[in-house]
């Protein structure tokens, strides 16, 4: 249930965050995405201008039909008017096509640009960011929020401009027809504007909350489906289904509340608009009776009034859509404004090819400010080509120390250096290019074996792939797969066994040919045959490389040149297996408790 509470908290701040109106800086940033496509937007706006202007011709034609044709019974005039009307609609259709195509092109390009920018930025963020976010929530930002931003930048702009032209044009022509009736109508417009302002604030907050809850439900589903083996192993299908249903129902209730407000808003606006038209008809009828307006002009006036009513109605609907899009843009911009806590310093030089000497100088580390340190004043040096095993009870800080080497995190105090280069002073790319990582939980992508191997070296030839697979003892099972190297391994390598996944990961690291190897050894769950093949592959991988291992197995501890023993974030012992056993400290106790049991087996 902890995830339900966490999801609920995730949406809470957004309600207050998105209620404030957008600042000029936010609007400039939002509309900055249109800059590269000014040409297409200009075409769309010009086409929109002409199509909207041609719409104003129709009421004028109606006036002429009534006053010139029907009253005078002039058939020739009727023919000319009908031909003019057809030509007008043809030209309008051409401009409408240009407008729709230009807007669609621009909108889809903006979505593509925005998604690429957000996705690229997410990859540049540090690991600390991902510990506080769920994958499903980030995917929701890429999908639904980006689409909402597109609508405000293209479709909604077109609606605003089109309806504004229609409103201004209709109003100008109405003033020409009868200024008294026009002023009477304008006095009624204020009521529609007041209602829009009253409902808009409430709808803005509710629409933002709906987006947040949709993101929460997406994240919850992604989390459960990603751990489907655990769900099934614990027989929790009904629990997860109900948990998702509860979240969906919560979203539904908020959506329903918003629908009540939106429906009431629309109904009230519709009533006010049509009541206004009735009042215009009454006032206009009196003008006709007084001889200040013709019957045709009154009908044209009413059609122009309908245009203005449609424009106001579009504005009110548009208002809520724009608020939703602005809320979505805020969430995207918040993501883009996230600053990675681990990044290159300005002008950081590349790390030259290294021998592999790793040094920790008085290193302390904490994951959160005002939280107890995980590491305390670690001083340790690993020699080039040395195999160092990290040993200690659970929570001792082994993984944290391990993660400082590829600079997944920076130490809170002290420094980590390779060949005398402080890792914070060199570029991240050049550092990680010289480090190979074989994690405890092997992560494979859902493509083919070949694609997973090539992840270690994108330009590797097939001969290099096969040589790495042989060295990792992986070729013997790969050639037996249905399509060999082109076999799809499934999401996270689900179609391969644990030992097979690990051998693919080792081959991937071999292809990278790193100078420093980080190995979170995980062979305890393998059968004896798989363990032997993996250990043999690891020995080949470790040859002539500086290797730091989080040790889980006795064989690894024995093969290490030195063993660093951590306890409660402190380096308490350092030496070879024989030296530490002779010292009879924490390592000797751990060995007798854990490793000796393994040796006995």
PyMOL commands that set and color helices and strands:
alter all, ss='L'
color gray80, all
select helices_A, chain A and resi 2-17+24-55+57-70+75-124+127-131+135-153+155-177+179-226+228-233+237-289+295-336+398-405+423-425+428-432+449-454+462-471+475-478+484-486+491-493+498-512+528-542+554-559+577-583+586-600
alter helices_A, ss='H'
color red, helices_A
select strands_A, chain A and resi 358-365+375-382+387-392+413-418+421-422+435-438+516-520+546-550+562-567+570-575
alter strands_A, ss='S'
color yellow, strands_A
deselect
rebuild
show_as cartoon
